[in-house]
Amino acid sequence: NCSSLTSITIPEGVTSIGNNAFQYCDSLTTVYYTGTEEQFNAITIGSNNTPLTNATKIYNYEAP
């Protein structure tokens, strides 16, 4: 259960995200992605990940 998770960082090497990985993460509002928008869109995202797909995406993110 990740109900209090509000943001995540996904590295550009990720190629897939499994079914239900973010299913109950209803507080997820921001996804920081270290690659480009095109690379993010190429990630295979499994079913029941609506909080992830609805979150605001920040592309080309570099951690401070």
C-alpha positions as CSV (number, residue, x, y, z in Angstrom):
1,N,0.0,0.0,0.0
2,C,1.5,3.3,-1.1
3,S,-1.3,5.7,-0.3
4,S,1.1,8.4,1.1
5,L,3.5,8.3,-1.9
6,T,3.3,11.8,-3.6
7,S,6.2,11.6,-6.0
8,I,8.7,9.2,-7.6
9,T,11.8,9.3,-9.8
10,I,12.0,6.8,-12.6
11,P,15.5,6.4,-14.3
12,E,15.6,6.4,-18.1
13,G,16.8,2.7,-18.1
14,V,13.3,1.4,-17.1
15,T,11.6,-0.4,-20.0
16,S,8.5,-1.7,-18.3
17,I,6.3,-1.2,-15.2
18,G,4.3,-4.2,-14.1
19,N,0.6,-4.6,-13.5
20,N,-0.7,-3.0,-10.3
21,A,2.7,-1.4,-9.4
22,F,1.0,1.9,-8.5
23,Q,-2.6,0.7,-8.2
24,Y,-3.2,2.2,-4.7
25,C,-0.9,5.2,-4.9
26,D,-3.8,7.7,-5.0
27,S,-1.7,10.5,-3.6
28,L,0.9,10.2,-6.4
29,T,0.9,13.6,-8.2
30,T,4.4,13.9,-9.7
31,V,6.7,11.6,-11.7
32,Y,10.2,12.7,-12.3
33,Y,11.8,10.9,-15.2
34,T,15.5,11.2,-16.1
35,G,14.9,10.6,-19.8
36,T,13.0,12.3,-22.5
37,E,9.2,12.3,-23.0
38,E,9.7,10.0,-26.0
39,Q,11.6,7.5,-23.9
40,F,8.9,7.6,-21.2
41,N,6.2,7.0,-23.7
42,A,8.1,3.9,-24.9
43,I,7.9,2.3,-21.4
44,T,5.4,-0.6,-21.3
45,I,3.0,0.2,-18.5
46,G,0.9,-2.7,-17.2
47,S,-2.7,-2.4,-16.2
48,N,-4.1,-0.8,-13.0
49,N,-1.5,2.0,-12.9
50,T,-3.9,4.9,-13.2
51,P,-2.2,7.0,-10.5
52,L,1.1,6.8,-12.4
53,T,-0.4,7.6,-15.8
54,N,-2.5,10.5,-14.5
55,A,0.4,12.1,-12.5
56,T,2.3,15.2,-13.8
57,K,5.5,14.1,-15.6
58,I,8.7,16.1,-15.3
59,Y,11.1,14.9,-18.1
60,N,14.9,15.2,-18.3
61,Y,15.0,15.4,-14.5
62,E,18.4,15.7,-12.8
63,A,18.4,15.2,-9.0
64,P,19.8,18.1,-7.1
